[in-house]
Amino acid sequence: MGASERLRRPIADRSFFVNQDNWALPAVENCLLDAEFYLPQIRAGL
């Protein structure tokens, strides 16, 4: 696991970092990719 992947990991499965600054190439599209990726985990915790 690289540095980018470690930075994107949620804290205690409660705090999710869904934003463009977690990527080496910041872009608004990356926010959407993160949101889609973490959606199942977020829903499970609701």
PDBQT receptor file of N, H, CA, C and O in Angstrom, charges set to zero:
ATOM      1  N   MET A   1       0.854  -1.163   0.000  1.00  0.00    +0.000 N 
ATOM      2  CA  MET A   1       0.000   0.000   0.000  1.00  0.00    +0.000 C 
ATOM      3  C   MET A   1       0.908   1.237   0.000  1.00  0.00    +0.000 C 
ATOM      4  O   MET A   1       1.826   1.349   0.813  1.00  0.00    +0.000 OA
ATOM      5  N   GLY A   2       0.638   2.143  -0.911  1.00  0.00    +0.000 N 
ATOM      6  H   GLY A   2      -0.107   2.051  -1.571  1.00  0.00    +0.000 HD
ATOM      7  CA  GLY A   2       1.433   3.354  -1.026  1.00  0.00    +0.000 C 
ATOM      8  C   GLY A   2       0.938   4.460  -0.107  1.00  0.00    +0.000 C 
ATOM      9  O   GLY A   2      -0.063   4.307   0.592  1.00  0.00    +0.000 OA
ATOM     10  N   ALA A   3       1.646   5.558  -0.121  1.00  0.00    +0.000 N 
ATOM     11  H   ALA A   3       2.459   5.683  -0.689  1.00  0.00    +0.000 HD
ATOM     12  CA  ALA A   3       1.306   6.691   0.747  1.00  0.00    +0.000 C 
ATOM     13  C   ALA A   3      -0.087   7.235   0.451  1.00  0.00    +0.000 C 
ATOM     14  O   ALA A   3      -0.830   7.562   1.376  1.00  0.00    +0.000 OA
ATOM     15  N   SER A   4      -0.449   7.336  -0.817  1.00  0.00    +0.000 N 
ATOM     16  H   SER A   4       0.154   7.071  -1.569  1.00  0.00    +0.000 HD
ATOM     17  CA  SER A   4      -1.782   7.854  -1.172  1.00  0.00    +0.000 C 
ATOM     18  C   SER A   4      -2.888   6.975  -0.612  1.00  0.00    +0.000 C 
ATOM     19  O   SER A   4      -3.888   7.475  -0.097  1.00  0.00    +0.000 OA
ATOM     20  N   GLU A   5      -2.706   5.674  -0.713  1.00  0.00    +0.000 N 
ATOM     21  H   GLU A   5      -1.893   5.268  -1.131  1.00  0.00    +0.000 HD
ATOM     22  CA  GLU A   5      -3.716   4.754  -0.194  1.00  0.00    +0.000 C 
ATOM     23  C   GLU A   5      -3.835   4.854   1.322  1.00  0.00    +0.000 C 
ATOM     24  O   GLU A   5      -4.940   4.808   1.863  1.00  0.00    +0.000 OA
ATOM     25  N   ARG A   6      -2.711   4.988   2.004  1.00  0.00    +0.000 N 
ATOM     26  H   ARG A   6      -1.813   5.025   1.565  1.00  0.00    +0.000 HD
ATOM     27  CA  ARG A   6      -2.742   5.110   3.471  1.00  0.00    +0.000 C 
ATOM     28  C   ARG A   6      -3.441   6.405   3.891  1.00  0.00    +0.000 C 
ATOM     29  O   ARG A   6      -4.190   6.413   4.867  1.00  0.00    +0.000 OA
ATOM     30  N   LEU A   7      -3.205   7.483   3.170  1.00  0.00    +0.000 N 
ATOM     31  H   LEU A   7      -2.597   7.476   2.377  1.00  0.00    +0.000 HD
ATOM     32  CA  LEU A   7      -3.837   8.762   3.505  1.00  0.00    +0.000 C 
ATOM     33  C   LEU A   7      -5.343   8.739   3.288  1.00  0.00    +0.000 C 
ATOM     34  O   LEU A   7      -6.071   9.465   3.965  1.00  0.00    +0.000 OA
ATOM     35  N   ARG A   8      -5.820   7.928   2.366  1.00  0.00    +0.000 N 
ATOM     36  H   ARG A   8      -5.229   7.338   1.816  1.00  0.00    +0.000 HD
ATOM     37  CA  ARG A   8      -7.244   7.880   2.040  1.00  0.00    +0.000 C 
ATOM     38  C   ARG A   8      -8.040   6.970   2.965  1.00  0.00    +0.000 C 
ATOM     39  O   ARG A   8      -9.270   7.005   2.944  1.00  0.00    +0.000 OA
ATOM     40  N   ARG A   9      -7.370   6.155   3.777  1.00  0.00    +0.000 N 
ATOM     41  H   ARG A   9      -6.371   6.126   3.795  1.00  0.00    +0.000 HD
ATOM     42  CA  ARG A   9      -8.092   5.204   4.638  1.00  0.00    +0.000 C 
ATOM     43  C   ARG A   9      -8.943   5.945   5.658  1.00  0.00    +0.000 C 
ATOM     44  O   ARG A   9      -8.504   6.945   6.226  1.00  0.00    +0.000 OA
ATOM     45  N   PRO A  10     -10.155   5.460   5.892  1.00  0.00    +0.000 N 
ATOM     46  CA  PRO A  10     -10.993   6.082   6.924  1.00  0.00    +0.000 C 
ATOM     47  C   PRO A  10     -10.413   5.845   8.321  1.00  0.00    +0.000 C 
ATOM     48  O   PRO A  10      -9.694   4.874   8.556  1.00  0.00    +0.000 OA
ATOM     49  N   ILE A  11     -10.736   6.736   9.219  1.00  0.00    +0.000 N 
ATOM     50  H   ILE A  11     -11.320   7.525   9.028  1.00  0.00    +0.000 HD
ATOM     51  CA  ILE A  11     -10.315   6.608  10.616  1.00  0.00    +0.000 C 
ATOM     52  C   ILE A  11     -11.458   5.954  11.385  1.00  0.00    +0.000 C 
ATOM     53  O   ILE A  11     -12.568   6.482  11.441  1.00  0.00    +0.000 OA
ATOM     54  N   ALA A  12     -11.167   4.801  11.974  1.00  0.00    +0.000 N 
ATOM     55  H   ALA A  12     -10.265   4.373  11.929  1.00  0.00    +0.000 HD
ATOM     56  CA  ALA A  12     -12.139   4.057  12.790  1.00  0.00    +0.000 C 
ATOM     57  C   ALA A  12     -13.446   3.802  12.045  1.00  0.00    +0.000 C 
ATOM     58  O   ALA A  12     -14.505   3.715  12.666  1.00  0.00    +0.000 OA
ATOM     59  N   ASP A  13     -13.381   3.681  10.736  1.00  0.00    +0.000 N 
ATOM     60  H   ASP A  13     -12.520   3.751  10.231  1.00  0.00    +0.000 HD
ATOM     61  CA  ASP A  13     -14.570   3.439   9.903  1.00  0.00    +0.000 C 
ATOM     62  C   ASP A  13     -15.678   4.448  10.173  1.00  0.00    +0.000 C 
ATOM     63  O   ASP A  13     -16.854   4.137   9.985  1.00  0.00    +0.000 OA
ATOM     64  N   ARG A  14     -15.321   5.650  10.609  1.00  0.00    +0.000 N 
ATOM     65  H   ARG A  14     -14.366   5.904  10.761  1.00  0.00    +0.000 HD
ATOM     66  CA  ARG A  14     -16.308   6.692  10.896  1.00  0.00    +0.000 C 
ATOM     67  C   ARG A  14     -16.005   8.002  10.174  1.00  0.00    +0.000 C 
ATOM     68  O   ARG A  14     -16.923   8.730   9.794  1.00  0.00    +0.000 OA
ATOM     69  N   SER A  15     -14.731   8.301   9.984  1.00  0.00    +0.000 N 
ATOM     70  H   SER A  15     -13.986   7.710  10.293  1.00  0.00    +0.000 HD
ATOM     71  CA  SER A  15     -14.333   9.546   9.318  1.00  0.00    +0.000 C 
ATOM     72  C   SER A  15     -13.732   9.195   7.970  1.00  0.00    +0.000 C 
ATOM     73  O   SER A  15     -12.651   8.611   7.886  1.00  0.00    +0.000 OA
ATOM     74  N   PHE A  16     -14.451   9.563   6.913  1.00  0.00    +0.000 N 
ATOM     75  H   PHE A  16     -15.328  10.038   6.981  1.00  0.00    +0.000 HD
ATOM     76  CA  PHE A  16     -14.028   9.244   5.557  1.00  0.00    +0.000 C 
ATOM     77  C   PHE A  16     -13.486  10.498   4.889  1.00  0.00    +0.000 C 
ATOM     78  O   PHE A  16     -14.075  11.574   5.000  1.00  0.00    +0.000 OA
ATOM     79  N   PHE A  17     -12.375  10.356   4.204  1.00  0.00    +0.000 N 
ATOM     80  H   PHE A  17     -11.897   9.482   4.115  1.00  0.00    +0.000 HD
ATOM     81  CA  PHE A  17     -11.738  11.478   3.526  1.00  0.00    +0.000 C 
ATOM     82  C   PHE A  17     -12.082  11.408   2.046  1.00  0.00    +0.000 C 
ATOM     83  O   PHE A  17     -11.383  10.772   1.257  1.00  0.00    +0.000 OA
ATOM     84  N   VAL A  18     -13.157  12.064   1.694  1.00  0.00    +0.000 N 
ATOM     85  H   VAL A  18     -13.725  12.580   2.335  1.00  0.00    +0.000 HD
ATOM     86  CA  VAL A  18     -13.655  12.051   0.323  1.00  0.00    +0.000 C 
ATOM     87  C   VAL A  18     -13.439  13.458  -0.240  1.00  0.00    +0.000 C 
ATOM     88  O   VAL A  18     -14.330  14.306  -0.199  1.00  0.00    +0.000 OA
ATOM     89  N   ASN A  19     -12.242  13.679  -0.760  1.00  0.00    +0.000 N 
ATOM     90  H   ASN A  19     -11.518  12.990  -0.793  1.00  0.00    +0.000 HD
ATOM     91  CA  ASN A  19     -11.941  14.982  -1.356  1.00  0.00    +0.000 C 
ATOM     92  C   ASN A  19     -10.799  14.852  -2.343  1.00  0.00    +0.000 C 
ATOM     93  O   ASN A  19     -10.127  13.822  -2.401  1.00  0.00    +0.000 OA
ATOM     94  N   GLN A  20     -10.591  15.870  -3.094  1.00  0.00    +0.000 N 
ATOM     95  H   GLN A  20     -11.137  16.706  -3.047  1.00  0.00    +0.000 HD
ATOM     96  CA  GLN A  20      -9.598  15.810  -4.170  1.00  0.00    +0.000 C 
ATOM     97  C   GLN A  20      -8.163  15.897  -3.681  1.00  0.00    +0.000 C 
ATOM     98  O   GLN A  20      -7.253  15.527  -4.422  1.00  0.00    +0.000 OA
ATOM     99  N   ASP A  21      -7.926  16.365  -2.480  1.00  0.00    +0.000 N 
ATOM    100  H   ASP A  21      -8.665  16.666  -1.878  1.00  0.00    +0.000 HD
ATOM    101  CA  ASP A  21      -6.563  16.559  -2.005  1.00  0.00    +0.000 C 
ATOM    102  C   ASP A  21      -5.867  15.270  -1.598  1.00  0.00    +0.000 C 
ATOM    103  O   ASP A  21      -4.680  15.292  -1.273  1.00  0.00    +0.000 OA
ATOM    104  N   ASN A  22      -6.571  14.158  -1.606  1.00  0.00    +0.000 N 
ATOM    105  H   ASN A  22      -7.535  14.140  -1.870  1.00  0.00    +0.000 HD
ATOM    106  CA  ASN A  22      -5.973  12.875  -1.241  1.00  0.00    +0.000 C 
ATOM    107  C   ASN A  22      -5.301  12.191  -2.423  1.00  0.00    +0.000 C 
ATOM    108  O   ASN A  22      -4.745  11.104  -2.271  1.00  0.00    +0.000 OA
ATOM    109  N   TRP A  23      -5.343  12.794  -3.563  1.00  0.00    +0.000 N 
ATOM    110  H   TRP A  23      -5.794  13.677  -3.687  1.00  0.00    +0.000 HD
ATOM    111  CA  TRP A  23      -4.801  12.212  -4.780  1.00  0.00    +0.000 C 
ATOM    112  C   TRP A  23      -3.556  12.977  -5.209  1.00  0.00    +0.000 C 
ATOM    113  O   TRP A  23      -3.409  14.157  -4.892  1.00  0.00    +0.000 OA
ATOM    114  N   ALA A  24      -2.667  12.312  -5.925  1.00  0.00    +0.000 N 
ATOM    115  H   ALA A  24      -2.787  11.354  -6.183  1.00  0.00    +0.000 HD
ATOM    116  CA  ALA A  24      -1.466  12.974  -6.446  1.00  0.00    +0.000 C 
ATOM    117  C   ALA A  24      -1.831  14.009  -7.512  1.00  0.00    +0.000 C 
ATOM    118  O   ALA A  24      -1.097  14.977  -7.714  1.00  0.00    +0.000 OA
ATOM    119  N   LEU A  25      -2.954  13.810  -8.190  1.00  0.00    +0.000 N 
ATOM    120  H   LEU A  25      -3.550  13.024  -8.026  1.00  0.00    +0.000 HD
ATOM    121  CA  LEU A  25      -3.429  14.748  -9.203  1.00  0.00    +0.000 C 
ATOM    122  C   LEU A  25      -4.795  15.265  -8.764  1.00  0.00    +0.000 C 
ATOM    123  O   LEU A  25      -5.815  14.688  -9.141  1.00  0.00    +0.000 OA
ATOM    124  N   PRO A  26      -4.840  16.342  -7.974  1.00  0.00    +0.000 N 
ATOM    125  CA  PRO A  26      -6.123  16.848  -7.482  1.00  0.00    +0.000 C 
ATOM    126  C   PRO A  26      -7.048  17.267  -8.624  1.00  0.00    +0.000 C 
ATOM    127  O   PRO A  26      -6.654  18.026  -9.509  1.00  0.00    +0.000 OA
ATOM    128  N   ALA A  27      -8.252  16.774  -8.593  1.00  0.00    +0.000 N 
ATOM    129  H   ALA A  27      -8.572  16.157  -7.874  1.00  0.00    +0.000 HD
ATOM    130  CA  ALA A  27      -9.280  17.138  -9.565  1.00  0.00    +0.000 C 
ATOM    131  C   ALA A  27     -10.638  16.814  -8.945  1.00  0.00    +0.000 C 
ATOM    132  O   ALA A  27     -10.760  15.867  -8.169  1.00  0.00    +0.000 OA
ATOM    133  N   VAL A  28     -11.634  17.586  -9.282  1.00  0.00    +0.000 N 
ATOM    134  H   VAL A  28     -11.535  18.356  -9.913  1.00  0.00    +0.000 HD
ATOM    135  CA  VAL A  28     -12.960  17.385  -8.702  1.00  0.00    +0.000 C 
ATOM    136  C   VAL A  28     -13.499  15.983  -9.010  1.00  0.00    +0.000 C 
ATOM    137  O   VAL A  28     -14.269  15.435  -8.222  1.00  0.00    +0.000 OA
ATOM    138  N   GLU A  29     -13.110  15.410 -10.127  1.00  0.00    +0.000 N 
ATOM    139  H   GLU A  29     -12.484  15.855 -10.767  1.00  0.00    +0.000 HD
ATOM    140  CA  GLU A  29     -13.565  14.061 -10.470  1.00  0.00    +0.000 C 
ATOM    141  C   GLU A  29     -13.108  13.033  -9.438  1.00  0.00    +0.000 C 
ATOM    142  O   GLU A  29     -13.790  12.034  -9.208  1.00  0.00    +0.000 OA
ATOM    143  N   ASN A  30     -11.966  13.277  -8.824  1.00  0.00    +0.000 N 
ATOM    144  H   ASN A  30     -11.413  14.089  -9.011  1.00  0.00    +0.000 HD
ATOM    145  CA  ASN A  30     -11.473  12.344  -7.811  1.00  0.00    +0.000 C 
ATOM    146  C   ASN A  30     -12.366  12.339  -6.576  1.00  0.00    +0.000 C 
ATOM    147  O   ASN A  30     -12.470  11.317  -5.899  1.00  0.00    +0.000 OA
ATOM    148  N   CYS A  31     -13.010  13.458  -6.273  1.00  0.00    +0.000 N 
ATOM    149  H   CYS A  31     -12.926  14.289  -6.823  1.00  0.00    +0.000 HD
ATOM    150  CA  CYS A  31     -13.976  13.490  -5.168  1.00  0.00    +0.000 C 
ATOM    151  C   CYS A  31     -15.107  12.516  -5.457  1.00  0.00    +0.000 C 
ATOM    152  O   CYS A  31     -15.533  11.761  -4.583  1.00  0.00    +0.000 OA
ATOM    153  N   LEU A  32     -15.583  12.543  -6.686  1.00  0.00    +0.000 N 
ATOM    154  H   LEU A  32     -15.237  13.157  -7.395  1.00  0.00    +0.000 HD
ATOM    155  CA  LEU A  32     -16.688  11.669  -7.069  1.00  0.00    +0.000 C 
ATOM    156  C   LEU A  32     -16.265  10.207  -7.036  1.00  0.00    +0.000 C 
ATOM    157  O   LEU A  32     -17.040   9.345  -6.622  1.00  0.00    +0.000 OA
ATOM    158  N   LEU A  33     -15.047   9.923  -7.465  1.00  0.00    +0.000 N 
ATOM    159  H   LEU A  33     -14.417  10.623  -7.800  1.00  0.00    +0.000 HD
ATOM    160  CA  LEU A  33     -14.550   8.547  -7.406  1.00  0.00    +0.000 C 
ATOM    161  C   LEU A  33     -14.453   8.058  -5.964  1.00  0.00    +0.000 C 
ATOM    162  O   LEU A  33     -14.838   6.927  -5.666  1.00  0.00    +0.000 OA
ATOM    163  N   ASP A  34     -13.946   8.893  -5.077  1.00  0.00    +0.000 N 
ATOM    164  H   ASP A  34     -13.633   9.811  -5.320  1.00  0.00    +0.000 HD
ATOM    165  CA  ASP A  34     -13.858   8.519  -3.664  1.00  0.00    +0.000 C 
ATOM    166  C   ASP A  34     -15.245   8.318  -3.070  1.00  0.00    +0.000 C 
ATOM    167  O   ASP A  34     -15.471   7.359  -2.333  1.00  0.00    +0.000 OA
ATOM    168  N   ALA A  35     -16.166   9.206  -3.383  1.00  0.00    +0.000 N 
ATOM    169  H   ALA A  35     -15.982   9.986  -3.983  1.00  0.00    +0.000 HD
ATOM    170  CA  ALA A  35     -17.525   9.089  -2.847  1.00  0.00    +0.000 C 
ATOM    171  C   ALA A  35     -18.158   7.778  -3.288  1.00  0.00    +0.000 C 
ATOM    172  O   ALA A  35     -18.787   7.094  -2.481  1.00  0.00    +0.000 OA
ATOM    173  N   GLU A  36     -18.002   7.424  -4.543  1.00  0.00    +0.000 N 
ATOM    174  H   GLU A  36     -17.492   7.981  -5.199  1.00  0.00    +0.000 HD
ATOM    175  CA  GLU A  36     -18.571   6.171  -5.038  1.00  0.00    +0.000 C 
ATOM    176  C   GLU A  36     -17.889   4.965  -4.394  1.00  0.00    +0.000 C 
ATOM    177  O   GLU A  36     -18.550   3.973  -4.085  1.00  0.00    +0.000 OA
ATOM    178  N   PHE A  37     -16.588   5.042  -4.190  1.00  0.00    +0.000 N 
ATOM    179  H   PHE A  37     -16.052   5.848  -4.441  1.00  0.00    +0.000 HD
ATOM    180  CA  PHE A  37     -15.836   3.943  -3.600  1.00  0.00    +0.000 C 
ATOM    181  C   PHE A  37     -16.256   3.693  -2.149  1.00  0.00    +0.000 C 
ATOM    182  O   PHE A  37     -16.424   2.544  -1.741  1.00  0.00    +0.000 OA
ATOM    183  N   TYR A  38     -16.426   4.765  -1.370  1.00  0.00    +0.000 N 
ATOM    184  H   TYR A  38     -16.289   5.699  -1.702  1.00  0.00    +0.000 HD
ATOM    185  CA  TYR A  38     -16.721   4.633   0.053  1.00  0.00    +0.000 C 
ATOM    186  C   TYR A  38     -18.218   4.558   0.371  1.00  0.00    +0.000 C 
ATOM    187  O   TYR A  38     -18.585   4.313   1.520  1.00  0.00    +0.000 OA
ATOM    188  N   LEU A  39     -19.069   4.758  -0.603  1.00  0.00    +0.000 N 
ATOM    189  H   LEU A  39     -18.771   4.956  -1.536  1.00  0.00    +0.000 HD
ATOM    190  CA  LEU A  39     -20.510   4.754  -0.365  1.00  0.00    +0.000 C 
ATOM    191  C   LEU A  39     -21.002   3.506   0.375  1.00  0.00    +0.000 C 
ATOM    192  O   LEU A  39     -21.756   3.654   1.336  1.00  0.00    +0.000 OA
ATOM    193  N   PRO A  40     -20.620   2.291  -0.017  1.00  0.00    +0.000 N 
ATOM    194  CA  PRO A  40     -21.101   1.106   0.716  1.00  0.00    +0.000 C 
ATOM    195  C   PRO A  40     -20.683   1.116   2.197  1.00  0.00    +0.000 C 
ATOM    196  O   PRO A  40     -21.472   0.737   3.062  1.00  0.00    +0.000 OA
ATOM    197  N   GLN A  41     -19.468   1.541   2.487  1.00  0.00    +0.000 N 
ATOM    198  H   GLN A  41     -18.826   1.849   1.784  1.00  0.00    +0.000 HD
ATOM    199  CA  GLN A  41     -19.007   1.567   3.880  1.00  0.00    +0.000 C 
ATOM    200  C   GLN A  41     -19.762   2.650   4.676  1.00  0.00    +0.000 C 
ATOM    201  O   GLN A  41     -20.110   2.444   5.838  1.00  0.00    +0.000 OA
ATOM    202  N   ILE A  42     -20.001   3.766   4.054  1.00  0.00    +0.000 N 
ATOM    203  H   ILE A  42     -19.718   3.934   3.110  1.00  0.00    +0.000 HD
ATOM    204  CA  ILE A  42     -20.722   4.845   4.734  1.00  0.00    +0.000 C 
ATOM    205  C   ILE A  42     -22.152   4.425   5.014  1.00  0.00    +0.000 C 
ATOM    206  O   ILE A  42     -22.659   4.644   6.114  1.00  0.00    +0.000 OA
ATOM    207  N   ARG A  43     -22.806   3.827   4.036  1.00  0.00    +0.000 N 
ATOM    208  H   ARG A  43     -22.394   3.649   3.142  1.00  0.00    +0.000 HD
ATOM    209  CA  ARG A  43     -24.187   3.357   4.232  1.00  0.00    +0.000 C 
ATOM    210  C   ARG A  43     -24.271   2.311   5.337  1.00  0.00    +0.000 C 
ATOM    211  O   ARG A  43     -25.210   2.314   6.133  1.00  0.00    +0.000 OA
ATOM    212  N   ALA A  44     -23.292   1.421   5.383  1.00  0.00    +0.000 N 
ATOM    213  H   ALA A  44     -22.529   1.419   4.736  1.00  0.00    +0.000 HD
ATOM    214  CA  ALA A  44     -23.294   0.365   6.396  1.00  0.00    +0.000 C 
ATOM    215  C   ALA A  44     -23.181   0.933   7.809  1.00  0.00    +0.000 C 
ATOM    216  O   ALA A  44     -23.651   0.322   8.768  1.00  0.00    +0.000 OA
ATOM    217  N   GLY A  45     -22.559   2.100   7.933  1.00  0.00    +0.000 N 
ATOM    218  H   GLY A  45     -22.178   2.597   7.153  1.00  0.00    +0.000 HD
ATOM    219  CA  GLY A  45     -22.379   2.688   9.238  1.00  0.00    +0.000 C 
ATOM    220  C   GLY A  45     -23.511   3.593   9.678  1.00  0.00    +0.000 C 
ATOM    221  O   GLY A  45     -23.505   4.088  10.806  1.00  0.00    +0.000 OA
ATOM    222  N   LEU A  46     -24.484   3.818   8.805  1.00  0.00    +0.000 N 
ATOM    223  H   LEU A  46     -24.489   3.416   7.889  1.00  0.00    +0.000 HD
ATOM    224  CA  LEU A  46     -25.599   4.704   9.161  1.00  0.00    +0.000 C 
ATOM    225  C   LEU A  46     -26.632   3.991  10.011  1.00  0.00    +0.000 C 
ATOM    226  O   LEU A  46     -27.635   4.592  10.397  1.00  0.00    +0.000 OA
TER     227      LEU A  46
